[in-house]
Amino acid sequence: MSKLELQSPSPQSSPLLQRGEADLPNSSTSALATTAQPRIVFLFFIASIWLGLTSCASVSRHQFSEPAAGWQTKTGQLMYRTANATLIGEAIVRVSKTGDFELTVSKGPGIILLSLRQDAEFAEFNASFTGQLWSGPTAQAPQQLRGWLGLRDQFLRAPNQKTLRYVTSSETFLFRS
């Protein structure tokens, strides 16, 4: 056989070949196999990263107390201001006698901008308008959430105030009922 002639593959050596196809590195079946394999590996890699990130960031195993008859509830407006942004929304604040805290800020019925649940040791923050989710021990909270997590203490110190103003280094919170 000369170098230009092709030998037909035997049925035993390549059972997946169709009539007229050759088992060569640059044949169409071989090209599909070599391009499909990296795609599958890449998709598996991306899916694994996505699953790892979402399962760590948003799943909370902590059980918060549910609002009950003894909780104090306030409704009003909350303004949050930084040098670059201002957020104003309708707010519902719930505080228990044991120090459990809930804050929900919305923009009209059914449009929740953010929610915060917090007790003495743990917090869960969900800013649906930015996609920012975090839950964990308050001592390990990211720096950008420290102001929000400080609101609990402010409401516990002044449970009967109609207006509450709280200023941190670069953030201002103003609640009016």
C-alpha positions as CSV (number, residue, x, y, z in Angstrom):
1,M,0.0,0.0,0.0
2,S,1.4,3.4,-0.9
3,K,1.3,6.5,1.3
4,L,-1.7,8.0,-0.5
5,E,-3.9,4.9,-0.3
6,L,-6.2,4.5,2.7
7,Q,-6.9,1.2,4.3
8,S,-10.6,0.6,5.2
9,P,-11.0,0.1,8.9
10,S,-12.4,-3.2,10.0
11,P,-15.8,-3.3,11.7
12,Q,-14.1,-4.5,14.9
13,S,-11.7,-1.6,15.1
14,S,-14.2,1.2,14.8
15,P,-17.8,0.2,15.4
16,L,-19.1,3.8,15.4
17,L,-17.9,4.7,11.9
18,Q,-20.5,5.1,9.2
19,R,-20.2,4.0,5.6
20,G,-17.8,6.2,3.8
21,E,-16.1,7.6,6.9
22,A,-12.5,7.1,7.7
23,D,-10.9,6.8,11.2
24,L,-8.4,9.6,10.6
25,P,-7.3,12.4,12.9
26,N,-8.7,15.1,10.6
27,S,-12.0,13.3,9.7
28,S,-15.3,14.9,10.8
29,T,-16.1,12.5,13.6
30,S,-12.6,12.9,15.1
31,A,-12.9,16.7,14.9
32,L,-16.3,16.6,16.6
33,A,-15.0,14.5,19.4
34,T,-12.0,16.7,20.0
35,T,-14.0,19.9,20.1
36,A,-16.9,18.5,22.1
37,Q,-14.7,17.1,24.9
38,P,-13.2,20.5,25.9
39,R,-16.7,22.0,25.8
40,I,-18.1,19.4,28.1
41,V,-15.1,19.8,30.5
42,F,-15.5,23.6,30.4
43,L,-19.3,23.5,31.1
44,F,-18.7,21.0,33.9
45,F,-16.1,23.4,35.4
46,I,-18.4,26.4,35.2
47,A,-21.3,24.5,36.7
48,S,-19.1,23.3,39.6
49,I,-17.9,26.9,40.3
50,W,-21.5,28.2,40.1
51,L,-22.8,25.5,42.5
52,G,-19.9,26.1,44.9
53,L,-20.4,29.9,45.0
54,T,-24.2,29.8,45.3
55,S,-24.3,27.1,47.9
56,C,-21.8,28.9,50.2
57,A,-23.2,32.4,49.9
58,S,-26.9,32.0,50.2
59,V,-27.7,29.0,52.3
60,S,-28.3,29.8,55.9
61,R,-28.5,27.0,58.5
62,H,-29.4,29.4,61.3
63,Q,-32.9,29.5,62.7
64,F,-34.2,32.9,63.4
65,S,-37.2,33.6,65.7
66,E,-40.4,34.3,63.8
67,P,-42.2,37.5,64.7
68,A,-44.8,36.9,67.4
69,A,-47.3,38.8,69.5
70,G,-44.6,40.2,71.8
71,W,-42.6,41.8,69.0
72,Q,-42.7,45.6,68.6
73,T,-43.4,46.7,65.0
74,K,-42.7,50.1,63.4
75,T,-43.5,51.2,59.9
76,G,-42.1,54.3,58.2
77,Q,-39.5,55.5,55.7
78,L,-35.9,54.6,55.7
79,M,-33.3,56.8,54.0
80,Y,-29.8,55.3,53.4
81,R,-27.2,57.7,52.1
82,T,-23.5,57.4,51.1
83,A,-21.4,59.8,49.1
84,N,-22.4,58.0,45.9
85,A,-25.9,56.7,46.4
86,T,-29.2,57.3,48.2
87,L,-31.9,54.8,48.8
88,I,-35.3,55.7,50.2
89,G,-38.1,53.2,50.8
90,E,-40.9,52.1,53.0
91,A,-39.6,50.2,56.0
92,I,-41.0,47.7,58.4
93,V,-38.9,47.2,61.6
94,R,-39.6,44.4,64.0
95,V,-37.8,43.9,67.3
96,S,-38.4,41.3,69.9
97,K,-37.8,41.6,73.7
98,T,-34.9,39.2,73.4
99,G,-33.1,41.3,70.7
100,D,-34.2,39.7,67.5
101,F,-34.4,42.2,64.7
102,E,-36.0,42.3,61.2
103,L,-35.9,45.1,58.7
104,T,-37.7,45.1,55.3
105,V,-37.3,48.0,52.9
106,S,-39.7,48.1,49.9
107,K,-40.7,50.4,47.1
108,G,-44.4,49.9,46.9
109,P,-46.4,46.7,47.4
110,G,-44.6,43.6,46.5
111,I,-41.3,45.2,45.6
112,I,-38.8,44.3,48.3
113,L,-35.5,46.1,48.0
114,L,-33.8,44.5,50.9
115,S,-34.4,42.5,54.0
116,L,-32.2,42.0,57.1
117,R,-32.7,39.4,59.8
118,Q,-30.4,39.5,62.8
119,D,-30.1,38.3,66.4
120,A,-27.2,38.7,68.9
121,E,-24.8,36.5,66.9
122,F,-26.0,35.9,63.4
123,A,-27.4,37.9,60.5
124,E,-28.9,37.4,57.1
125,F,-28.8,40.2,54.5
126,N,-30.6,40.1,51.2
127,A,-30.5,43.2,48.9
128,S,-32.5,41.9,46.0
129,F,-32.1,45.1,44.0
130,T,-28.4,44.6,43.8
131,G,-28.2,40.8,44.1
132,Q,-26.1,41.1,47.3
133,L,-26.7,38.1,49.6
134,W,-24.8,37.3,52.8
135,S,-25.5,35.3,55.9
136,G,-23.2,34.3,58.8
137,P,-21.9,35.3,62.2
138,T,-22.1,39.1,62.6
139,A,-18.5,39.2,63.8
140,Q,-17.5,37.9,60.3
141,A,-19.7,40.3,58.3
142,P,-18.1,42.0,55.2
143,Q,-17.1,45.6,55.8
144,Q,-19.8,47.0,53.5
145,L,-22.6,45.5,55.7
146,R,-21.3,46.8,59.0
147,G,-23.5,49.9,58.9
148,W,-26.6,47.9,58.2
149,L,-25.8,45.4,61.0
150,G,-25.4,48.4,63.4
151,L,-29.1,49.3,62.9
152,R,-30.2,46.6,65.3
153,D,-28.4,48.1,68.2
154,Q,-29.8,51.6,67.4
155,F,-33.4,50.3,67.4
156,L,-32.8,48.3,70.6
157,R,-31.4,51.5,72.4
158,A,-34.3,53.7,71.3
159,P,-37.4,51.5,71.0
160,N,-39.9,54.3,71.3
161,Q,-38.4,57.0,69.1
162,K,-40.3,58.2,66.1
163,T,-37.1,59.3,64.4
164,L,-33.9,57.5,64.5
165,R,-30.7,58.8,62.9
166,Y,-27.6,56.7,62.7
167,V,-24.3,57.8,61.1
168,T,-21.3,55.7,60.5
169,S,-18.0,56.7,58.9
170,S,-19.5,57.1,55.4
171,E,-23.1,56.1,55.7
172,T,-26.2,57.8,57.1
173,F,-29.4,56.0,58.0
174,L,-32.6,58.0,58.8
175,F,-35.8,56.2,59.9
176,R,-39.0,58.1,60.4
177,S,-42.3,56.5,61.5
